[in-house]
Amino acid sequence: MDNTNVAPPPPNQTTNGLTTASLALGVASMLGGAMLIIPPILAVIFGHVGLGACRKNPARFKGAGQAIAGLAMGYVSLMLAIVFYSCIVYMSVPMLRHVYVRSQSPVLQPPQFAHDEDMVRFPVIQKDVRQLLEAAQQIAMETGLEQVTVKIAPDGRVLGESLSQYVARVQPGMQIVGGKIMPGKPLAVTFNGTTLHFDENGGLLNRAR
């Protein structure tokens, strides 16, 4: 029998290694959720190269399905990672801005009191100032007043119904300069001969004897 016109058998197909690598990296990317960046990028690259080789030489290479699956998982994981890290950056910007502003602010030295023993009371004084500012803010919101009158007895009792229901007592010897608190504005306080200046949140601005 003449076999000269019989076509030779097709070469054995082999699975392209890049398609297998793309599939494996795609699975790893999905298992890693949005935390991984490099594996999904490699899954996409290997998937495209491997799929191109399978389509260019289908008689030699197989594994196009693996490449397509790896590409799909790689792209999905990559998009999830971009969204995840974008959210982290978005949430971190305000905190970084706050840290930067704090780093640029001048470092304030502890206030110099007329009497050295009053230095020990400063944390309590600052706490009282913050309570008064918060109470004045609350009263302003309830009544629409732009300023709240403050009267403090020598023994530290806060006089008047409106403010005393929020702050009953402060440090004896403490007085509000001008006798009024304007919510959202800095506040000056005297304590035993020392004048202290606070911002609208109760932070120390400066001090003068």
Buried (B, 14 or more C-beta within 10 A) or exposed (E): EEEEEEEEEEEEBEEBEBBBBBBBBBBBBBEBEBEBBEBBBBBBBBBBBBBBBBEEEEEBBBBBEBBBBBBBBBBBBBEBBEEBEEEEEEEEEEEEEEEEEEEEEEEEEEBEBEEEEBEEBBEEBBEBBBBBBBBBBBBBEEEEBEBBBBEBEEEBEBEEEBBBEBBEBBBBBBBBEEEBBBBEEEBBBBBBEBBBBBEEEBBBEEBEE
